[in-house]
Amino acid sequence: MNETTKMDIWLTICLCCILFLAVFASSLWAGQVITQEDRLWARQVLAKEKGLGAPGAPNTLAIFPFQNKTGKPELDPVQKGMALMLITDLSQIKSLQVVERVKLQALVDEMELGKSGLVNMDEAPRVGKLLGAQRLIGGDLQNGQLHPLQIKALLLDVPTAEVLKQPVTEGDLARLFDLEKELVSEILGYLKIEPTPEEKKRLQKPLTTSIKAALNLFAGIAASDEGDYRKAAGFYQRALREDPSIAHAREALGELQDLGLVPNSRSRDSFLHSIKDQTSLTDQLTPEDAIKREGRPSGDTVREIGGQAGHPASVEFPPTEFP
């Protein structure tokens, strides 16, 4: 083997390591905007697909959006919301490495596998290998036999494409947070992972106590993935009106403002104080390392995302209704 060949092999190995670390970087907050950097990363992964080695360690997970098969469009936000909640909870477990949501979304967009990242599970093993994950989690939202909503999850082994476990839980939409926690418990049980006392404490904390806040957060993430940042900001604002303490909506709105994708008409702290006094929405709803990024950019940072930066100031986003 000549020196040139050795160098090519070494560079390929280094690139694969860099791509893996980019997907499994550690941080408590993972941004929700798919950036040009994420899309470039996805193109690089696809370009090196034939040279990728075996999937990662057994406890590396990629979590896909769930598919809404209930026939109820008002549940569409839960598709990405269920993934977001599972990512948030399973990322609390130190012995697990969870693919960052935007990395998976960027890769799926680049591969053009499915609308809004809703991947057919037949394609999932290939996506899992590209992400460096050993196991995948996905599933469906269905009409339950005894309750309005049934969540059927699927845990799949990437190398063999074998379905390892199919936990199922069902209940009312109002119990969505409890249903997600039940799935987390079953997944950890299958993986034979016993959370530490501190991890158990964090896992007990729900994303929010307001189902309406959660649905608006989930809808905002879906809008952001589609590049409609103004609509996403409206959903995030609405989520914060329902629950001013919902951290994901606060951070996601702040990210849009920091990246210059929506106007930042006032400071985030002033905004959060003001919404506490605003009238809440109607009580009726009509018919969420590739783990995480190293924090968000500073307030002065503007990055090119695919939309235009530098919007005019002093704009309040109108509340956005569900269809």
C-alpha positions as CSV (number, residue, x, y, z in Angstrom):
1,M,0.0,0.0,0.0
2,N,1.6,3.3,-1.1
3,E,1.7,6.5,1.0
4,T,-1.1,8.2,-1.1
5,T,-3.5,5.3,-0.5
6,K,-2.7,5.3,3.2
7,M,-3.4,9.1,3.3
8,D,-6.7,8.7,1.5
9,I,-7.8,6.0,4.0
10,W,-6.7,8.1,6.9
11,L,-8.6,11.2,5.6
12,T,-11.7,9.1,5.1
13,I,-11.5,7.8,8.6
14,C,-11.0,11.3,10.0
15,L,-14.0,12.6,8.0
16,C,-16.2,9.8,9.3
17,C,-15.2,10.6,12.9
18,I,-15.9,14.3,12.4
19,L,-19.3,13.5,10.9
20,F,-20.1,11.2,13.8
21,L,-19.1,13.7,16.4
22,A,-21.1,16.4,14.7
23,V,-24.2,14.2,15.1
24,F,-23.4,13.1,18.7
25,A,-22.2,16.4,20.2
26,S,-23.3,17.0,23.8
27,S,-25.4,19.9,25.0
28,L,-28.6,20.4,26.9
29,W,-30.2,22.6,24.2
30,A,-30.5,21.4,20.6
31,G,-31.6,24.1,18.2
32,Q,-34.7,23.4,16.2
33,V,-33.8,25.3,13.0
34,I,-32.3,23.3,10.1
35,T,-29.3,25.5,9.1
36,Q,-27.2,25.5,6.0
37,E,-24.5,23.8,8.1
38,D,-26.9,20.9,8.8
39,R,-27.8,20.6,5.1
40,L,-24.1,20.7,4.1
41,W,-23.5,18.0,6.7
42,A,-26.3,15.8,5.2
43,R,-24.8,16.2,1.7
44,Q,-21.4,15.2,3.0
45,V,-22.8,12.1,4.7
46,L,-24.6,11.0,1.5
47,A,-21.5,11.6,-0.5
48,K,-19.5,9.3,1.8
49,E,-22.3,6.7,2.2
50,K,-20.4,3.8,0.5
51,G,-17.4,4.4,2.8
52,L,-19.3,4.4,6.1
53,G,-18.5,1.6,8.5
54,A,-20.8,-0.3,10.8
55,P,-23.4,1.6,12.9
56,G,-22.5,3.0,16.3
57,A,-22.6,1.4,19.7
58,P,-25.8,-0.4,20.8
59,N,-27.0,2.6,22.8
60,T,-27.0,5.0,19.9
61,L,-30.5,5.9,18.9
62,A,-32.2,7.9,16.1
63,I,-35.9,8.9,16.8
64,F,-38.2,9.4,13.8
65,P,-41.4,11.4,13.7
66,F,-44.5,9.3,14.3
67,Q,-47.1,8.9,11.5
68,N,-50.6,10.1,12.1
69,K,-52.9,7.3,11.0
70,T,-55.9,8.4,13.0
71,G,-57.6,10.4,10.2
72,K,-57.6,13.4,12.5
73,P,-55.6,16.3,11.1
74,E,-55.6,18.1,14.5
75,L,-53.2,15.4,15.7
76,D,-50.6,16.1,13.0
77,P,-48.5,18.3,15.3
78,V,-48.1,15.2,17.6
79,Q,-46.1,13.5,14.8
80,K,-43.0,15.5,15.4
81,G,-44.0,16.3,19.0
82,M,-43.8,12.6,20.0
83,A,-40.3,12.4,18.6
84,L,-39.3,15.7,20.3
85,M,-40.5,14.4,23.7
86,L,-38.8,11.1,23.3
87,I,-35.5,12.8,22.3
88,T,-35.8,15.2,25.2
89,D,-36.3,12.4,27.7
90,L,-33.9,9.8,26.4
91,S,-31.2,12.4,26.0
92,Q,-31.3,12.7,29.8
93,I,-29.8,9.2,30.1
94,K,-26.0,9.5,30.1
95,S,-25.5,5.9,28.8
96,L,-27.5,6.8,25.6
97,Q,-26.5,8.8,22.6
98,V,-29.5,10.3,20.8
99,V,-29.3,11.7,17.3
100,E,-30.1,15.4,17.1
101,R,-33.5,16.0,15.6
102,V,-32.4,18.6,13.0
103,K,-29.6,16.3,11.8
104,L,-32.1,13.5,11.0
105,Q,-34.5,16.0,9.4
106,A,-31.8,17.5,7.3
107,L,-30.7,14.1,6.1
108,V,-34.3,13.0,5.3
109,D,-34.9,16.3,3.4
110,E,-31.7,15.7,1.4
111,M,-32.7,12.2,0.6
112,E,-36.2,13.3,-0.3
113,L,-37.6,10.2,1.4
114,G,-40.9,11.6,2.8
115,K,-42.9,14.7,3.2
116,S,-41.9,16.7,6.3
117,G,-39.6,13.9,7.5
118,L,-42.2,11.3,7.9
119,V,-40.1,8.4,6.7
120,N,-41.4,5.0,5.7
121,M,-39.9,2.5,8.1
122,D,-38.7,0.5,5.2
123,E,-36.2,3.2,4.5
124,A,-35.3,3.7,8.2
125,P,-32.4,1.3,8.4
126,R,-30.5,3.1,5.6
127,V,-31.1,6.4,7.4
128,G,-30.0,4.9,10.7
129,K,-26.7,3.7,9.2
130,L,-26.1,7.2,7.7
131,L,-26.7,8.7,11.1
132,G,-24.4,6.3,12.9
133,A,-27.2,4.9,15.0
134,Q,-27.5,1.3,16.1
135,R,-31.2,1.4,16.8
136,L,-34.2,3.4,15.6
137,I,-37.4,4.4,17.3
138,G,-40.5,5.4,15.3
139,G,-44.1,4.5,15.2
140,D,-47.7,5.4,14.5
141,L,-50.6,7.4,16.0
142,Q,-53.7,5.3,15.7
143,N,-57.3,5.3,17.0
144,G,-57.4,3.2,20.2
145,Q,-59.7,0.4,20.9
146,L,-60.6,1.7,24.4
147,H,-59.4,5.3,24.2
148,P,-59.3,8.0,21.5
149,L,-55.6,7.8,20.9
150,Q,-53.2,4.8,20.6
151,I,-49.5,5.3,20.3
152,K,-47.7,2.3,18.7
153,A,-43.9,2.6,18.9
154,L,-41.3,0.5,17.1
155,L,-37.7,-0.2,18.2
156,L,-35.7,-1.4,15.3
157,D,-32.1,-2.8,15.0
158,V,-30.3,-1.0,12.2
159,P,-27.8,-3.8,11.0
160,T,-30.5,-6.5,10.8
161,A,-33.6,-4.3,10.2
162,E,-35.2,-6.5,12.9
163,V,-38.0,-5.1,15.0
164,L,-36.9,-5.6,18.6
165,K,-39.9,-4.3,20.4
166,Q,-43.3,-2.7,19.7
167,P,-44.6,-1.0,22.9
168,V,-48.1,0.3,22.7
169,T,-50.0,2.7,25.0
170,E,-53.3,4.5,24.6
171,G,-55.4,7.1,26.3
172,D,-57.0,10.5,25.9
173,L,-55.0,13.3,24.2
174,A,-55.0,15.1,27.6
175,R,-52.8,12.2,28.8
176,L,-50.3,12.6,26.0
177,F,-47.4,13.4,28.4
178,D,-48.1,10.3,30.5
179,L,-48.4,8.1,27.4
180,E,-45.0,9.3,26.3
181,K,-43.5,8.6,29.7
182,E,-44.9,5.0,29.5
183,L,-43.1,4.5,26.2
184,V,-39.8,5.8,27.6
185,S,-40.1,3.4,30.5
186,E,-40.7,0.4,28.1
187,I,-37.8,1.4,25.9
188,L,-35.4,1.7,28.8
189,G,-36.7,-1.6,30.2
190,Y,-35.9,-3.4,26.9
191,L,-32.5,-1.8,26.7
192,K,-31.9,-2.9,30.3
193,I,-31.0,0.6,31.4
194,E,-31.8,1.6,34.9
195,P,-31.8,5.4,35.2
196,T,-29.9,6.9,38.1
197,P,-32.0,8.7,40.8
198,E,-31.1,12.1,39.3
199,E,-32.1,10.8,35.8
200,K,-35.4,9.5,37.2
201,K,-36.1,12.9,38.7
202,R,-35.5,14.6,35.3
203,L,-37.6,12.0,33.5
204,Q,-40.6,12.7,35.7
205,K,-40.7,16.3,34.6
206,P,-43.2,16.8,31.7
207,L,-42.5,19.0,28.7
208,T,-45.3,21.3,29.9
209,T,-48.5,20.9,31.9
210,S,-50.6,22.4,29.1
211,I,-51.6,20.2,26.1
212,K,-52.5,23.3,24.1
213,A,-49.0,24.8,24.7
214,A,-47.5,21.5,23.6
215,L,-49.5,21.3,20.4
216,N,-48.5,24.8,19.5
217,L,-44.9,24.1,20.2
218,F,-45.1,20.9,18.0
219,A,-46.8,22.9,15.2
220,G,-44.1,25.5,15.4
221,I,-41.4,23.0,14.9
222,A,-43.2,21.5,11.9
223,A,-43.5,25.0,10.4
224,S,-39.9,25.8,11.1
225,D,-38.8,22.5,9.3
226,E,-40.8,23.7,6.3
227,G,-39.0,27.1,6.3
228,D,-42.1,29.1,7.4
229,Y,-40.3,30.8,10.2
230,R,-42.9,33.6,10.7
231,K,-45.6,30.9,11.1
232,A,-43.4,29.0,13.5
233,A,-42.8,32.1,15.6
234,G,-46.6,32.6,15.8
235,F,-47.0,29.1,17.2
236,Y,-44.2,29.5,19.7
237,Q,-45.7,32.8,20.9
238,R,-49.0,31.0,21.3
239,A,-47.4,28.2,23.2
240,L,-45.8,30.7,25.6
241,R,-49.2,32.4,26.2
242,E,-50.6,29.0,27.2
243,D,-47.6,28.2,29.4
244,P,-44.9,30.9,29.9
245,S,-42.6,28.3,31.4
246,I,-42.4,26.0,28.4
247,A,-38.7,26.1,27.8
248,H,-38.6,24.6,24.3
249,A,-40.9,27.2,22.9
250,R,-39.0,30.0,24.5
251,E,-35.7,28.7,23.2
252,A,-37.0,28.0,19.7
253,L,-38.5,31.5,19.4
254,G,-35.2,33.0,20.7
255,E,-33.3,30.9,18.2
256,L,-35.4,32.3,15.3
257,Q,-34.8,35.8,16.6
258,D,-31.1,35.3,17.2
259,L,-30.6,33.9,13.7
260,G,-32.4,36.9,12.2
261,L,-35.1,34.8,10.7
262,V,-37.9,36.7,12.4
263,P,-37.9,40.3,13.8
264,N,-36.8,40.7,17.4
265,S,-39.1,43.6,18.3
266,R,-38.3,43.5,22.1
267,S,-36.1,41.6,24.5
268,R,-37.0,38.0,25.2
269,D,-37.4,38.7,29.0
270,S,-39.8,41.6,28.3
271,F,-41.8,39.4,26.0
272,L,-42.1,36.6,28.5
273,H,-43.2,39.0,31.3
274,S,-45.8,40.6,29.0
275,I,-47.5,37.4,27.8
276,K,-48.3,36.4,31.4
277,D,-51.0,39.1,31.4
278,Q,-52.4,38.4,28.0
279,T,-55.7,36.7,27.6
280,S,-55.4,33.0,27.0
281,L,-56.8,31.3,24.0
282,T,-60.1,29.5,23.8
283,D,-60.5,26.4,25.9
284,Q,-61.4,24.4,22.8
285,L,-59.0,23.0,20.3
286,T,-60.6,22.6,16.9
287,P,-60.0,20.0,14.4
288,E,-40.9,17.4,19.5
289,D,-24.0,14.0,19.1
290,A,-26.5,14.3,16.8
291,I,-27.9,14.9,20.2
292,K,-27.6,18.6,20.6
293,R,-25.7,21.6,19.5
294,E,-23.3,23.5,21.6
295,G,-25.7,26.2,22.6
296,R,-27.4,28.9,20.5
297,P,-25.7,31.8,18.8
298,S,-25.5,35.2,20.5
299,G,-28.2,37.8,20.0
300,D,-26.1,39.6,17.4
301,T,-25.5,36.5,15.3
302,V,-27.2,36.1,11.9
303,R,-26.7,33.0,9.9
304,E,-27.9,32.1,6.4
305,I,-30.6,29.4,6.7
306,G,-32.3,29.5,3.4
307,G,-34.8,32.2,4.4
308,Q,-33.7,35.9,4.5
309,A,-32.1,37.5,7.5
310,G,-32.4,41.1,8.7
311,H,-36.2,41.6,8.9
312,P,-37.6,44.9,10.0
313,A,-38.2,45.3,13.7
314,S,-41.3,45.9,15.7
315,V,-43.5,43.1,14.4
316,E,-45.8,41.0,16.6
317,F,-46.7,37.7,15.1
318,P,-50.4,37.0,15.0
319,P,-51.8,33.9,16.8
320,T,-51.9,31.0,14.4
321,E,-55.0,28.7,14.5
322,F,-54.9,25.0,14.0
323,P,-56.8,23.9,10.9
